């Protein structure tokens, strides 16, 4: 039994109980279903691992977070070595497809992975065909993974909707696309703030920018006004211009059509 410390209190209720074996297969008191022997071994190994390494809930949470970040790092490893063999367009497309996104080569149909993550290898034949659009919605692209995306020098449309690891630092790295990028969607990116949007000032060829549902932006209405001034030729969508513009009682507009009370 382990003691769980919460503040100044010590709780003696965190306990791991070893399963009771029936001598052949299965576990007593855990239902009538028989657990396969392979699963039993995995459960025992996991139980022993937890017992050896973790003494409180915070340590376990830290371990799980570290494991998750390791997976994200692996997904964003560099594929630039593919550039020499297959060219930058195919290498960049491979990275997006491995992330679960979709790509569109110029004058070609969209290529998307199926529900199992499989996709057609035909894009390897498009070595000389530029990628003009990328849909990376819900992908786990981060700052490091942008090295692969930025291989697509002629990219015109980029959707990063709901990407959990896209942050202000990522937006500061989009400047290599300054000559080509015309459409950008950041809708639902939880880590994008006003500072990141300010980094888009160099993308003067943008014609459409979606900044809807950005929880890290404290004043959406004012932010939209500033972005529109920063990118005068761009249609900024997704925010009501009055959203977040809170007026005090003395600043509220008066209804001149209403009678003045005596």
N, C-alpha and C positions, 0 to 999 in steps of 0.2 A: 504494500500500500504506500502511496506517495502522499506527502503533505503539499497542499496547494495554498500558497500565500497570496492573499489579496489585501493590499494595504497593510494594516496592522493586525489583520485577522489570519489565523491559520485554520484551514479547513481540512479535515482528515477524511475526505470523501472521494479523492481521486485514486481509483484502484483498478488494476488490471487483473482479471481473473483468468487463469489458464483454463482452456477447455478440458472437459473430462472425456476421455476416450473410452469407447465401448469394447476395446480389445481387438476389433476387426476394422470396421470402417464407420465413419459418422461420428457425431458428437452428441452426447446426452444433454438433455435440457435445452437444446437449441433447435427444436422443431424436429419433425420426422424426416426431413429430406436428408439424403446422404450426400455429403460434400465430396467431390472427387479428390483422390489422393494428391494430385498435382496442386490443386487449390489449397489443400491443407498445408502442404509444405510452404507455399508462398505466404500463407497467413502466419505460420509459425516464424518464418524468417522476418516478416514485417514486425510482428510482435516483439521479437528479440531485439531488432534494430531500435525500435522505439524505446524499449526498456533500457538499452545500453547508452542511448544518446540524449534522451530528453527527460528533464526533471521538472519542467513546468510547461504551461500552455504557451507562454511567450516564446520559448525556445523552439517549440514545435511549429508555431506560426512563422518564425523566422526561417526555419528550414524549408517549409513549403513555399514561402515567397522566393527564397533563393533558387529552388528548383524551377519555379515558373519563369524567373528571369533568365535562367540558363537556357530554357527552351526558346525564349524570345531571341536571345543572343545567337543561338544556333540557326534559327530561321533567317536571321539577318546577316549571316556570314557572307563574305565577299564572293561573288561569282564573276569578278572581272577577269579571272583566268580563262573564262570561256570566250572572252572577246577576241583573243588571238586566233582561236580555232574557228569560231562561228560568226564573228563580227559583233559590234556593239548592240545592234537591234535585237538579234536573236538571244544574246546573253541577257539583256535587260528584260526581254519578254519571258525568258525562262524563270527569272527571279520572281516576277509578278505572278506567273502561273503557279509556281511552287508555294506562294503565299496564299493561294486560293482566289486570286484576282483574275481579271480578264484583260485581254489586249486586242487591239485592232490595228493591223498593218494597213498601210495605204492601199485602197482599192480592194481590200480583202474583207471577209466576214469576221465577226468577233470570234475569238477563240477563248473558250471557258473550260475549266476543269469540271468533271462530273461530280456527283455526290461522294465519290470515293477518292477524289483528288487526282483522277487520271485525266490526261488531255492529249489531244492529237499531236504527234511529233512533226506534223507538216511544217510548222513554223521554222524548223531548222533549214528549210529550203529557201527562206525569205531573207537570206543574208544581206542582200542589197536593198531590201524594201524597208523604208522607215516605219516605225511605230507612231501612229498619229493620235491614238487615244488609249488611255489606261483607266480601268475601273478597279481601284484597290479598296473598295468599300469593305469595312470590317476586317481588314488585314492587319497583321501585327508588325507593320513596318515601323522602324525606329530610326534614330539619327544615323546609325552605322549602315543600315540597309539602304539608305539613300544613295550610297555609292553605286549601287546597281541600277537604281531608277534613273540616275542622272546620266547614264550611258545613252539615253534616248534623247538626243540633242534636238530632234525635230518634233518633239511631243507637243500637240496642240491642246489636248483636253486631258485633265487629270482629276479623278475623283478620289478623295481621301476621306469620304464620309465615315464617321463613327470609328475611326482608327484610334485605338486606345493609347498608343504610344507616340503618336504624332504630337509634337509640342512646339513651343516657340523656337527652339534651336533648329528643329527640322525646317521650319519655314524660312529661317535665315540662310538655308543652304540651297534654296531653289533658284538662286540667281543665274546658274548656267542655262536655265531655260528662258532667259529674258527675251530672246529673239523669236521664240516659237510659241510659248504657252499663251493660249487665248481664253481657256475656260478652266476654272479651278473651283472645286467644291470642298469645303472644310466642315460641312454641316455635321453636328453631333460629335465633334472632336473634343473630348473633355479636358484636354490639357493645353488648348490654344487660348491665349489671352490677347489683350490689346497690344502687348509688346511684340508678339509674333506677327500680328496683322500689320504692324508698322514696318516689319521687315519686307513686306511685299511691295514697297514703294518702287523698287527697281523693275517690277514686272509691268512696264508701261504698255505692253501689247495686250494685256488682259482685257477681254470684252465682257466677261461674266464671272462674278465671284459670289459664291453662296456661303454666307457666314451665319446661317441659322443655327439655333440651339447650341450655343457655346457657353456652357455653365461657368467657365473661368473668366468670361467677359463681364465686368461689373456693371457697365452702363451700355447696353446694346444700342440704344437709340443714338447716343452721342458718338459711339464708336463708328456706326454706319456713316454718319455725317462726315467724320474725319477721314474715313477710308474713301468716301466719294470725292473729297477734296484732293486726296493724295493720288487717286487714280481717276482722273476726270473723264476718261473715255471708257470706263468700265461700268457695267450695270451691276450694282451691289444688291443682292436679293437676300431674303430670309429674315429680315428684321423690320418691324414697324418703326418708322422714324421716331415716333413719340415714346417708344418703349424705354423705360428707365429714366425718362426725363421727368423727374418728380418736381412739381411746382408747390411752393409754400402757399398758405392761405392768402397772403397778401399779393401773390403773383397770379392767382387764378383769374382767368378772363371773366369779365362781367358780361352778363346777358343784357344788352341794351334794349332788347325788345320787351323785357319783363317790366312790369310796373314797379316803381320804387316804393317799398313799404313806408308807411307814415311813421 
